[in-house]
Amino acid sequence: MQPDSTNAFPEHYFRIFLLSHMRAFTSLAGHILGSHPQISGYYEMHLSYADAAALDRQLAAYLESDALKPGSRYLFDKLLHNDYALAPAKLGLADMKILVSLRQPEPTIQSIVHLYRQKDGGDLFDSPEKAARYYIERVRALADFAKANPGYFYFDAELWQRAPELLLPRLTKWLELDLPLREQYRTFSHTGKPLKGDSSPRIHRGNIDRAGSDYAHVIVPDNVLVEAGEAYRECREQIIERAADSLQID
């Protein structure tokens, strides 16, 4: 049954949740998804979804600065931190689409450290050790989620840059969208704002930048990289095993 797109109450909107971690191209993902005519939402809302009332809070928070698109059927959010939980069985939704994505540890840790070293008072993750601890705890939490909630779509985050021509059609199919997702995207009211996602100038490009960034100046100690790599491989395997569908880098 399709939702009534003329009604703005949350029970008439399906949800898309992206579960991932920082610096896994999730701002790019949100902007590409949020640029689709059937999807409203594009940024990290910093909400937990542990009961049906959370859907009202999500909608109210979104409407503070943005409007639902006429004819849209999905409202999107992403969860990147263990402070915010998703309990699908408690939401009472007729349908939702859950995406899970991981990025390999070394470039992720380097990118986190680079980001936080640019921030005023941004010492939360300004060392490889701190960033790796966040990363390891997050990928383990995502593996725990997968054990309790099988049936999502998993993809390697690197596909956003390396092979969007493969990823976008698969996401279009999984989300049951009437029109294909595209590499080009819009910018929105919160684009580039701190705490809403990627705050670098790159997010304003309006299309996928396949060149990537070089953070080789951030050196991750071998022992840190080994621990993070073990967590990544173990958790990724568990997450893929419980996915209803997946797309991975060959």
Legacy VTK file of the C-alpha trace (Angstrom):
# vtk DataFile Version 3.0
C-alpha trace
ASCII
DATASET POLYDATA
POINTS 250 float
0.000 0.000 0.000
1.409 3.367 -1.000
1.347 6.242 1.499
-0.900 9.225 0.923
1.698 11.774 -0.187
-0.717 14.695 0.334
-0.825 14.060 4.094
2.147 15.262 6.150
1.495 13.121 9.220
4.328 10.671 9.891
2.183 7.550 9.660
1.726 8.344 5.967
5.458 8.505 5.344
7.795 5.594 5.048
11.297 5.996 6.477
14.825 5.470 5.198
17.550 5.046 7.808
21.253 4.941 6.944
23.359 3.352 9.682
27.046 4.038 9.303
29.871 6.025 10.896
31.566 9.373 10.432
33.558 10.045 7.243
31.899 7.253 5.262
30.508 9.536 2.531
27.228 9.797 4.425
26.736 13.503 3.676
27.085 12.699 -0.006
24.663 9.802 0.450
22.130 12.013 2.215
22.286 14.686 -0.472
21.879 12.209 -3.322
18.973 10.496 -1.595
17.469 13.792 -0.466
17.582 15.166 -4.007
15.235 12.459 -5.229
11.645 13.697 -5.650
10.261 10.868 -3.510
12.618 11.460 -0.547
12.611 14.307 1.979
15.540 14.675 4.392
19.272 14.705 3.797
21.186 15.450 7.030
21.933 13.852 10.394
19.134 14.749 12.816
20.794 13.401 15.994
17.706 11.508 17.137
17.088 8.085 18.623
14.275 5.946 17.274
13.295 3.719 20.184
9.513 4.226 20.077
6.798 5.418 17.708
6.848 8.921 19.222
10.317 9.390 17.734
8.731 9.591 14.290
6.732 12.643 15.380
9.895 14.213 16.779
11.724 13.520 13.536
9.025 15.131 11.433
8.747 18.164 13.726
12.516 18.667 13.707
12.654 18.435 9.934
9.802 20.900 9.433
11.585 23.528 11.536
13.804 24.404 8.572
12.621 22.381 5.571
9.373 21.393 3.907
8.257 17.959 2.781
8.341 17.662 -0.987
4.948 17.406 -2.651
4.489 13.781 -3.614
7.358 12.485 -1.478
6.884 9.167 0.298
10.041 8.762 2.401
11.657 10.760 5.201
15.406 10.121 5.552
17.780 10.204 8.507
21.224 8.798 9.197
22.631 7.503 12.481
26.409 7.652 12.856
26.954 7.487 16.612
26.208 4.989 19.352
24.398 7.728 21.279
21.483 7.328 18.862
19.635 4.030 18.631
17.285 2.535 16.074
14.742 -0.061 17.254
12.762 -0.966 14.116
10.338 -3.297 15.874
9.195 -0.528 18.229
8.418 2.090 15.599
5.160 0.566 14.387
5.882 1.449 10.768
4.217 -0.409 7.935
7.426 -0.150 5.985
10.917 1.248 6.316
14.152 0.862 4.412
17.377 0.342 6.344
20.790 0.832 4.780
24.031 -0.172 6.503
27.429 0.911 5.244
31.073 0.659 6.353
34.252 2.272 5.082
37.707 0.748 5.489
39.459 1.866 8.675
42.655 3.634 7.610
41.142 6.352 5.362
38.249 6.727 7.794
40.498 7.304 10.795
42.723 9.674 8.824
39.714 11.675 7.675
38.248 11.906 11.190
41.540 13.121 12.633
41.998 15.672 9.848
38.473 16.993 10.386
38.772 17.386 14.141
42.184 19.010 13.978
40.541 21.817 11.992
37.888 22.461 14.636
38.187 24.995 17.446
38.278 22.885 20.585
37.881 19.839 18.391
40.028 17.509 20.452
37.351 14.821 20.730
38.793 12.747 17.865
41.967 14.654 17.013
44.339 11.696 17.370
44.408 8.337 15.579
43.897 6.560 18.899
40.746 8.525 19.723
39.343 8.248 16.211
40.059 4.517 16.083
38.294 3.949 19.393
35.176 5.652 18.034
35.433 3.645 14.805
35.870 0.276 16.515
33.017 0.882 18.942
30.774 2.027 16.118
31.369 -0.893 13.741
30.840 -3.310 16.626
27.549 -1.611 17.459
26.479 -1.915 13.826
27.300 -5.627 13.903
25.168 -5.973 17.038
22.331 -4.170 15.269
22.664 -6.566 12.348
22.355 -9.592 14.615
19.116 -8.280 16.093
17.646 -6.786 12.897
18.502 -8.811 9.783
17.045 -7.837 6.438
18.689 -4.507 5.523
20.743 -3.544 2.466
24.512 -3.395 3.040
27.030 -1.646 0.789
30.692 -0.709 1.028
30.899 3.061 1.457
33.763 3.349 -1.033
31.281 2.602 -3.817
30.037 6.198 -3.661
33.328 7.286 -5.224
34.620 4.184 -6.960
31.493 2.861 -8.664
28.358 4.970 -8.210
27.164 3.611 -11.555
26.792 0.239 -9.783
25.583 1.500 -6.414
22.876 3.941 -7.482
20.789 1.457 -9.516
20.911 -1.045 -6.655
19.796 1.574 -4.151
17.049 2.709 -6.513
15.761 -0.864 -6.699
16.049 -1.521 -2.947
14.195 1.683 -2.090
11.551 0.954 -4.747
11.883 4.396 -6.275
9.998 5.296 -9.439
12.893 7.331 -10.858
16.627 6.491 -10.723
18.989 8.073 -8.225
21.533 10.308 -9.923
25.126 11.362 -9.268
24.057 15.018 -9.275
22.399 16.484 -6.198
20.898 19.655 -4.779
22.107 21.690 -1.835
19.739 22.501 1.011
19.239 24.795 3.993
21.646 22.831 6.230
24.204 21.899 3.571
27.723 22.492 4.873
26.628 23.538 8.346
28.523 22.176 11.379
26.830 19.249 13.137
24.662 18.598 10.076
27.233 16.615 8.101
30.205 17.445 5.899
31.130 21.098 6.450
33.867 21.226 3.792
33.417 23.133 0.502
33.303 19.826 -1.383
29.705 19.120 -0.351
28.612 22.176 -2.367
29.874 20.673 -5.646
26.498 19.227 -6.560
27.934 16.022 -7.988
30.115 13.113 -6.895
33.810 13.960 -6.688
35.642 10.771 -7.594
39.088 12.232 -6.956
38.846 11.892 -3.195
41.034 13.564 -0.568
44.575 12.776 0.491
45.069 12.553 4.246
48.421 10.781 4.078
49.819 13.375 6.475
47.792 11.694 9.243
49.858 8.696 10.307
47.952 5.869 11.955
50.221 3.720 14.169
50.473 0.084 13.125
49.005 -1.282 16.353
45.985 1.028 16.047
45.450 0.068 12.439
45.704 -3.643 13.207
43.030 -3.440 15.904
40.717 -1.346 13.733
41.283 -3.627 10.757
40.366 -6.713 12.754
37.162 -5.071 13.981
36.270 -3.975 10.451
36.792 -7.391 8.876
34.954 -9.285 11.609
31.996 -6.894 11.802
31.686 -6.434 8.051
31.491 -10.202 7.588
28.744 -10.459 10.205
26.801 -7.554 8.717
26.974 -8.936 5.170
25.901 -12.375 6.394
22.651 -10.974 7.830
21.838 -8.568 4.997
18.887 -9.242 2.706
21.014 -7.875 -0.115
24.466 -6.359 -0.392
26.899 -4.726 -2.765
30.610 -4.962 -2.154
33.817 -3.873 -3.791
35.349 -6.783 -5.686
LINES 1 251
250 0 1 2 3 4 5 6 7 8 9 10 11 12 13 14 15 16 17 18 19 20 21 22 23 24 25 26 27 28 29 30 31 32 33 34 35 36 37 38 39 40 41 42 43 44 45 46 47 48 49 50 51 52 53 54 55 56 57 58 59 60 61 62 63 64 65 66 67 68 69 70 71 72 73 74 75 76 77 78 79 80 81 82 83 84 85 86 87 88 89 90 91 92 93 94 95 96 97 98 99 100 101 102 103 104 105 106 107 108 109 110 111 112 113 114 115 116 117 118 119 120 121 122 123 124 125 126 127 128 129 130 131 132 133 134 135 136 137 138 139 140 141 142 143 144 145 146 147 148 149 150 151 152 153 154 155 156 157 158 159 160 161 162 163 164 165 166 167 168 169 170 171 172 173 174 175 176 177 178 179 180 181 182 183 184 185 186 187 188 189 190 191 192 193 194 195 196 197 198 199 200 201 202 203 204 205 206 207 208 209 210 211 212 213 214 215 216 217 218 219 220 221 222 223 224 225 226 227 228 229 230 231 232 233 234 235 236 237 238 239 240 241 242 243 244 245 246 247 248 249
